[in-house]
Amino acid sequence: MRKVKIGLALGSGAARGWSHIGVIKALQKMGIEIDIVAGCSIGSLVGAAFACNRLDSLEKWVCSFSYWDVLRLMDLSWRRGGLLRGERVFSRYRQVMPCEQIDDCERRFAAVATNLSTGRELWFTEGDLHLAVRASCSIPGLMSPVMHNGYWLVDGGVVNPVPVSLTRALGADIVIAVDLQHDAHLMQQDLLSVSAPDEVNEDDDLTWHGRLRTRMGRMTARRMATTPTAMEIMTTSIQVLENRLKRNRMAGDPPDILLQPYCPQISTLDFHRAASAIAAGQLAVEKKMDELLPLVRTDM
């Protein structure tokens, strides 16, 4: 009897992508064996580490990040097609993940990127593993694109934010998809809203917590009324567009199980908040325990 192959489709989501670590570890703890991994953007970075059995090393590295560590990894440059060159962080990633070729992975792995010239998605199923991950992670405008075979490549999220189709193409019979952008509309509302909450008169509540609540409300109102930065507008717009595209694609090719880690408090570049993201990933698995239990191997 042929073994049923379980595939994992890891979606894009910038710093929220550390949730993938929590998802994978929770699935392993349940006894669910993943045979195939396909990743988009940050999903390709985490997926590659998992496919090469280096997930623990990646988790240790990202959980050590402080706010200043993240800043030091950002090599700013407007001269290469993006705000960041990406050389520092991917140089460090090579140290954590020494596998060079996709064929060296212990599990079947592939990453998706976008060809800027044709507008089509490009599937990396063989060849240079680090090139594939780097290209898949190149968020337009934020990280410089990658040249490959005469074409410029950018983030796979532009065309296939949650690569269910790629996972099936690799031979998966059952696809577990991890969607990190399902609450993008909520984040966009919080980030770009300019409407202030109703004013509260401090005389109406003389308790200390009432006054504190009033002052916090006014501080929030001032922050919400501030014009968003160009970076906030760009990244949020990309996320909203990716969310719409993802819904359309998954409507035509739905995964067998959909996991949706919820961590709206983590912004695009909050890579130093790995612990919170990982916990969100673990919780997402717990919420779908009933759907996942039939996939647990009984011969382990």
Salt bridges, closest charged atoms under 4 A:
GLU33 OE2 - LYS3 NZ 3.12
GLU33 OE1 - ARG297 NH1 2.09
ASP35 OD1 - LYS3 NZ 2.81
ASP56 OD1 - LYS25 NZ 3.36
GLU59 OE1 - LYS25 NZ 3.31
ASP69 OD1 - ARG72 NH2 2.70
GLU87 OE2 - ARG80 NH1 2.68
GLU87 OE1 - ARG85 NE 3.91
GLU100 OE1 - ARG94 NH1 3.22
GLU121 OE2 - ARG249 NH1 2.75
ASP173 OD1 - ARG2 NH2 2.93
ASP179 OD2 - LYS246 NZ 2.83
ASP183 OD1 - ARG16 NH1 2.57
GLU199 OE1 - ARG218 NE 3.42
GLU202 OE2 - ARG215 NE 3.70
GLU202 OE2 - ARG218 NH1 3.75
ASP205 OD2 - ARG213 NH2 3.28
ASP253 OD1 - ARG168 NE 3.02
ASP256 OD2 - ARG168 NH1 3.54
ASP270 OD2 - ARG273 NH1 3.83
GLU291 OE2 - LYS288 NZ 3.86
ASP299 OD2 - ARG297 NH2 2.54
